[in-house]
Amino acid sequence: MGVIADEYEALDTDVSLEEFREAVEDKVEQMGGLADEETAAKLIAHELKDQQVNGIADIEPGMDEVKFLGKVVSIGELRTFERDEEDAEDGRVVNLEVADETGRIRISMWDKQAVSAVGDPESGTHGEIEVGDVLRIAGRPKEGYNGVEVSVNKAEPEEDAELDVETQELYRVEDLSMGLSDVNLKGTILDVGTVRTFDRDDGSEGQVSNLSVGDPTGRIRVTLWDEQAPLVSEFTDGQSVEIVDGYVKERDGSLELHVGSRGAVDAIDEEIEYVPETTDIESVEIGQTVDIAGGVIEADSKRTFDRDDGSEGQVRNIRLRDETGDMRVALWGDKADKDIELADHVLVTDAEIQDGWQDDLEASAGWQSTVTVLGSEADTGGAAASTGADTESTTSTESGLSAFEDAGSDESDASKGDDGKAAEAATATAGADGATSGEADSGGGGAAATQVAETVEFTGTVVQAGSPIILDNGTETRQIETDTELRLGEEVTVRGTETDGTIDAEDVF
């Protein structure tokens, strides 16, 4: 049969003999006569063997190219991005999740291929690929932001192939994993945020807001973008909703469910149970991030203050008591607007335990936290309905910002910001009583409260990829100076010196 046919016969491949022969001839030509047909045939056969994998679980970064079958279990949003080359057309990309009996993997399709696969909402075109389709995929594996992913060179429907993989119509919180899209989930609202705006490269204004929802299996933060963002004004704590066509991302080690132009959040007449697993107040330790619940035995008034950048911050202190003890909780930002009264039973999730006033521990509820009024003590049978001689008065001993009311002192203990980290106090008028206050409202990144440059970390999503780069962490935005190329929608952490709200990033990861 000849050396080429002999090598081909020993292969288990879907490449035709003619394609194999052409590849061998090209290899001989590329090597300039250094290899004969037999050597070239062996080299091509070796490359083809490397491409074949037994299943998705065998795919690893560093492989030149892999070929495999995968069933589409979710389809993400078609995204547009700017290319580095001047005058180059904007690129298009879409991420899909495919699975076989061995595992799941994220694949990326680009430009015309992406548009052809999923359609383009702007032009009204429909895609050729649907959830449940089996694809024959060829592409290059790489280490992606959240594990191995495959950049697709070719993907075609394989109508005769069958893969024993189930697709889900309705997810629970515990079912979610990084990269999932087309996610439908029902839950009860635990916390409602506010709408924030930011500027894009093209001069247009974007919007973002957040909800927190729970179901019997857990809870998750929901981020709403642009036209979906104002939906938060339609919902209240305790309301049941269905999230439609969401996609899962990761932030600070936790999963988030995002809702873009394809998605929606709808109110439903269905009771969704959420039972939190809380930590006893007496057992919490400094540095922990915990969920606590209890009855409100003290409730201070909300206080506002001016930051050095001219913006206004706000904080409110309450004290919660459960069967094991009581603790002051600082509610920062929009958490301070919560309608909380004495004897309410309140759940606070993702609160950071830190040093409080007079060496007491204090829980800080910032942007990452949720604050939910579960009912009154009369309804819940909580432990804190009593406000007798063993409790402090409704006007509590001051902590947090109010700790700076010592007019005779030039220095004070550091107050806590939205990320629960201590920062240098910035003096600011807190009200008619002349109290001063300080806050590091960094939303997870440790922003400086003064104009002096200091080393900080900030984690957020790239909402503007041009100059300047802008990150949004769900509460705040930061301008970033870096030579590192960042993509729109990418989530990163930067570390560097911050001056006047701009971070000169020395590290990007």
KOLKOL-384174 format. One line per 4 residues: number of its first residue (from 1); their letters; for each residue y, x, z of C-alpha. Coordinates in steps of 0.05 Angstrom, whole numbers, m for minus. Example, Ala and Ser with C-alpha at 12.3 -4.5 7.8 and 13.67 -1.06 7.14 Angstrom:
<tinus>
1) as) m90,246,156; m21,273,143
</tinus>
This chain:
<tinus>
1) mgvi) 0,0,0; 48,59,10; 79,88,72; 134,36,76
5) adey) 86,m23,71; 39,10,122; 95,17,174; 117,m54,160
9) eald) 48,m81,169; 44,m54,239; 108,m89,260; 115,m157,293
13) tdvs) 182,m177,265; 217,m233,228; 250,m182,181; 221,m189,110
17) leef) 186,m132,75; 242,m129,24; 295,m123,79; 253,m69,112
21) reav) 246,m31,47; 322,m34,35; 335,m9,106; 288,50,94
25) edkv) 322,69,29; 390,65,63; 365,110,119; 340,162,70
29) eqmg) 408,162,36; 446,165,102; 407,227,123; 423,263,59
33) glad) 351,282,42; 335,307,112; 282,252,119; 230,227,70
37) eeta) 209,155,62; 154,161,115; 202,189,168; 256,138,151
41) akli) 205,82,155; 183,104,224; 255,108,247; 271,37,222
45) ahel) 206,11,253; 226,42,320; 295,10,317; 265,m58,302
49) kdqq) 217,m52,360; 275,m38,406; 310,m101,381; 252,m146,399
53) vngi) 250,m172,470; 198,m216,502; 251,m259,535; 321,m262,561
57) adie) 300,m228,626; 285,m164,586; 356,m158,558; 395,m99,587
61) pgmd) 462,m67,574; 458,m6,528; 408,m35,479; 434,m25,408
65) evkf) 418,m96,387; 371,m151,410; 340,m211,377; 316,m270,417
69) lgkv) 310,m346,421; 354,m385,469; 366,m458,484; 440,m477,492
73) vsig) 450,m504,562; 526,m503,564; 585,m493,517; 652,m466,540
77) elrt) 722,m476,514; 747,m444,450; 800,m394,471; 854,m357,432
81) ferd) 876,m286,447; 923,m234,419; 895,m172,385; 922,m102,398
85) eeda) 936,m88,325; 1006,m104,303; 1012,m164,256; 938,m180,267
89) edgr) 918,m253,271; 901,m283,338; 827,m279,355; 782,m337,377
93) vvnl) 724,m333,425; 676,m382,457; 623,m369,510; 557,m406,512
97) evad) 501,m402,561; 431,m400,533; 364,m399,568; 290,m390,557
101) etgr) 231,m393,604; 249,m324,633; 322,m333,649; 393,m348,627
105) iris) 447,m306,594; 518,m314,570; 533,m302,496; 601,m294,463
109) mwdk) 617,m317,392; 680,m294,357; 731,m318,307; 704,m359,248
113) qavs) 635,m359,278; 663,m388,343; 703,m442,308; 643,m460,264
117) avgd) 598,m464,326; 640,m508,372; 696,m537,328; 771,m532,338
121) pesg) 806,m587,378; 874,m568,347; 850,m581,276; 802,m637,295
125) thge) 740,m601,267; 672,m611,299; 623,m557,317; 554,m545,290
129) ievg) 522,m528,357; 506,m576,413; 475,m570,482; 399,m571,474
133) dvlr) 398,m534,407; 351,m474,402; 384,m413,369; 357,m349,339
137) iagr) 407,m298,364; 421,m226,345; 473,m188,382; 493,m128,425
141) pkeg) 483,m132,500; 537,m106,546; 557,m108,619; 604,m166,625
145) yngv) 651,m187,681; 595,m225,715; 532,m192,691; 497,m179,625
149) evsv) 523,m217,565; 510,m213,490; 564,m206,437; 534,m245,379
153) nkae) 529,m216,309; 488,m275,283; 464,m341,312; 426,m394,272
157) peed) 392,m458,293; 316,m452,298; 296,m525,288; 221,m514,294
161) aeld) 224,m473,358; 213,m505,427; 233,m476,493; 214,m508,559
165) vetq) 284,m507,589; 316,m568,622; 390,m583,612; 428,m618,667
169) elyr) 473,m679,657; 499,m680,728; 506,m619,772; 511,m611,847
173) vedl) 552,m557,881; 489,m517,898; 468,m518,824; 531,m482,800
177) smgl) 528,m410,775; 576,m363,741; 587,m378,668; 564,m450,667
181) sdvn) 606,m497,625; 603,m570,606; 593,m584,680; 596,m655,705
185) lkgt) 599,m661,781; 613,m717,831; 644,m703,899; 691,m727,953
189) ildv) 761,m696,956; 771,m651,1016; 840,m624,1000; 894,m637,948
193) gtvr) 943,m582,926; 1008,m583,888; 1027,m568,816; 1053,m498,802
197) tfdr) 1085,m474,738; 1085,m407,702; 1113,m378,637; 1069,m356,579
201) ddgs) 1082,m302,527; 1105,m352,475; 1159,m379,522; 1121,m443,537
205) egqv) 1109,m466,608; 1039,m473,637; 1017,m514,697; 961,m505,748
209) snls) 938,m542,810; 878,m545,857; 830,m593,890; 773,m580,938
213) vgdp) 712,m626,932; 647,m631,970; 579,m663,960; 515,m664,1002
217) tgri) 499,m593,979; 565,m558,992; 638,m553,970; 677,m519,915
221) rvtl) 749,m506,895; 771,m540,831; 827,m511,788; 864,m557,739
225) wdeq) 902,m527,680; 962,m552,640; 957,m626,622; 903,m635,675
229) aplv) 945,m604,731; 988,m666,747; 924,m705,762; 927,m680,834
233) seft) 984,m729,848; 936,m787,834; 885,m768,888; 881,m767,964
237) dgqs) 834,m736,1014; 768,m774,1021; 771,m803,951; 709,m797,906
241) veiv) 717,m766,837; 676,m743,779; 694,m677,746; 678,m677,671
245) dgyv) 667,m617,626; 686,m564,677; 668,m491,672; 650,m442,728
249) kerd) 688,m378,744; 688,m330,802; 746,m311,847; 743,m265,907
253) gsle) 667,m270,908; 667,m347,908; 653,m395,851; 707,m441,826
257) lhvg) 703,m501,778; 758,m501,726; 782,m560,684; 819,m548,619
261) srga) 839,m588,558; 767,m612,545; 755,m634,616; 778,m690,662
265) vdai) 777,m713,734; 764,m788,743; 765,m831,806; 698,m866,818
269) deei) 675,m924,863; 618,m886,894; 613,m857,964; 595,m783,962
273) eyvp) 572,m754,1028; 597,m686,1051; 573,m659,1117; 606,m592,1135
277) ettd) 569,m538,1173; 622,m516,1223; 626,m458,1272; 636,m470,1346
281) iesv) 706,m450,1365; 683,m410,1425; 638,m366,1381; 688,m344,1327
285) eigq) 708,m271,1323; 767,m235,1293; 760,m219,1219; 712,m277,1205
289) tvdi) 725,m330,1153; 697,m395,1181; 697,m471,1179; 719,m505,1243
293) aggv) 731,m577,1262; 759,m612,1322; 808,m661,1350; 882,m647,1347
297) iead) 909,m636,1418; 976,m605,1397; 1018,m614,1334; 1082,m575,1323
301) skrt) 1135,m594,1273; 1136,m560,1205; 1183,m500,1201; 1214,m471,1138
305) fdrd) 1241,m401,1128; 1271,m358,1073; 1232,m300,1043; 1266,m236,1021
309) dgse) 1257,m256,948; 1299,m318,959; 1241,m367,959; 1226,m414,1016
313) gqvr) 1163,m414,1057; 1136,m463,1108; 1086,m464,1165; 1060,m513,1217
317) nirl) 1018,m499,1279; 966,m546,1307; 913,m537,1360; 841,m561,1351
321) rdet) 790,m573,1405; 715,m582,1397; 661,m586,1450; 663,m511,1461
325) gdmr) 737,m494,1464; 804,m499,1430; 843,m456,1381; 911,m454,1348
329) valw) 911,m463,1272; 969,m440,1228; 977,m483,1166; 1014,m445,1111
333) gdka) 1047,m469,1047; 1029,m539,1024; 978,m543,1081; 1038,m553,1127
337) dkdi) 1054,m619,1091; 988,m651,1112; 997,m716,1150; 964,m695,1216
341) elad) 976,m729,1282; 951,m723,1354; 879,m746,1363; 863,m738,1289
345) hvlv) 796,m705,1275; 809,m648,1226; 764,m602,1186; 791,m533,1166
349) tdae) 749,m492,1118; 754,m419,1098; 801,m403,1155; 811,m330,1173
353) iqdg) 806,m313,1246; 859,m262,1268; 900,m239,1328; 947,m293,1350
357) wqdd) 1003,m298,1401; 989,m267,1470; 922,m238,1448; 892,m306,1433
361) leas) 852,m314,1370; 884,m357,1316; 858,m389,1253; 900,m380,1190
365) agwq) 894,m433,1136; 924,m407,1071; 915,m420,997; 840,m410,999
369) stvt) 830,m460,1056; 822,m535,1057; 849,m581,1111; 818,m650,1114
373) vlgs) 833,m707,1163; 765,m738,1176; 791,m794,1220; 819,m805,1290
377) eadt) 783,m784,1353; 771,m856,1369; 732,m862,1304; 694,m796,1307
381) ggaa) 679,m792,1381; 707,m722,1384; 719,m681,1446; 793,m675,1445
385) astg) 821,m745,1456; 845,m727,1525; 912,m693,1535; 911,m690,1611
389) adte) 933,m637,1660; 886,m585,1631; 920,m586,1563; 987,m560,1541
393) stts) 1043,m606,1522; 1051,m632,1451; 1105,m580,1439; 1060,m520,1439
397) tesg) 1071,m449,1462; 1098,m416,1400; 1057,m371,1356; 1058,m348,1284
401) lsaf) 1130,m351,1259; 1157,m377,1324; 1135,m314,1359; 1199,m283,1333
405) edag) 1244,m326,1377; 1257,m268,1425; 1329,m256,1406; 1333,m194,1448
409) sdes) 1280,m156,1410; 1289,m115,1346; 1214,m115,1333; 1160,m168,1337
413) dask) 1087,m178,1327; 1068,m185,1254; 1060,m257,1232; 1005,m279,1185
417) gddg) 1011,m297,1112; 970,m342,1067; 917,m288,1059; 909,m282,1134
421) kaae) 930,m209,1135; 985,m181,1179; 1049,m157,1145; 1114,m128,1168
425) aata) 1159,m183,1193; 1219,m203,1152; 1274,m236,1191; 1296,m303,1166
429) taga) 1331,m364,1193; 1280,m415,1217; 1325,m472,1235; 1381,m495,1279
433) dgat) 1351,m465,1341; 1364,m396,1313; 1291,m375,1312; 1273,m321,1263
437) sgea) 1208,m316,1224; 1167,m272,1179; 1109,m283,1132; 1069,m245,1082
441) dsgg) 1055,m300,1032; 1009,m260,988; 956,m311,973; 900,m261,978
445) ggaa) 935,m199,955; 977,m173,1013; 1046,m179,983; 1102,m142,1018
449) atqv) 1151,m183,1057; 1205,m129,1049; 1238,m96,990; 1206,m29,1008
453) aetv) 1149,m9,962; 1081,m11,995; 1009,m8,972; 979,m78,962
457) eftg) 920,m112,929; 927,m176,890; 871,m217,857; 886,m269,804
461) tvvq) 874,m297,735; 912,m269,675; 958,m325,653; 1001,m280,610
465) agsp) 969,m220,575; 1032,m192,542; 1091,m154,572; 1096,m166,629
469) iild) 1025,m183,650; 1025,m242,699; 969,m258,748; 961,m325,783
473) ngte) 918,m330,847; 921,m405,855; 984,m403,898; 1029,m349,871
477) trqi) 1041,m306,810; 1054,m231,806; 1080,m188,749; 1035,m128,737
481) etdt) 1052,m61,705; 989,m26,678; 963,10,617; 897,m26,624
485) elrl) 884,m78,571; 874,m147,603; 851,m210,568; 880,m280,578
489) geev) 837,m318,628; 806,m254,657; 802,m250,732; 819,m182,761
493) tvrg) 841,m147,825; 898,m96,821; 918,m44,872; 984,m8,873
497) tetd) 1054,m6,900; 1096,m69,898; 1171,m70,892; 1212,m134,884
501) gtid) 1151,m176,865; 1124,m128,812; 1060,m88,825; 1053,m20,792
505) aedv) 977,m21,787; 942,45,800; 873,12,800; 849,m49,761
509) f) 779,m75,776
</tinus>
